[in-house]
Amino acid sequence: MSFDRQALPEPESYYENAGLILQGRGKWRTTTCHFHGGRTTMRVNLESGAWVCMSCALKGGDVLAYEMQSTGADFVTAARSLGAWTHDGRTPAPATPKAFSARDALSVLASEANLAAVAASNLAYGTQLTSDDLARLQTAAQRINLIRETYP
Ligand SMILES: [Zn+2]
């Protein structure tokens, strides 16, 4: 096998070991951005490991992306140094996962908002929602909330 995402270090210990002081409470913590000169404009997500600098706009989806950005290492090298590369070699590296862009977020928001609008319209015209509809609506709400938290 190759890259093992489960083997990535926990975000909190990883970022602390990287010398970052995590401030604040909750899932998103504030810390220093070492990529543009040390101001406390970086936010890191202790659940996913995602990080984004509010100043220089560098960002990534996990601790692996942070490792690559901070060391300049490629995907395999960074994964290996984090103990998340479980094969010694001949298979080609997987494609670097694409970051979830703001454009992607807008696209998801648009389709989830449309779904919610359709459900609301059904209710307005007296159409009952099925339990599947309700479950899907909750998924939509979770996705919208997730994006709202990611792009505060
Ligand atoms: Zn920065």
Residues whose N, C-alpha, C, O or C-beta is under 5 A from the ligand:
A	BS01	ZN	C33 F35 H36 C53 S55 C56 A57
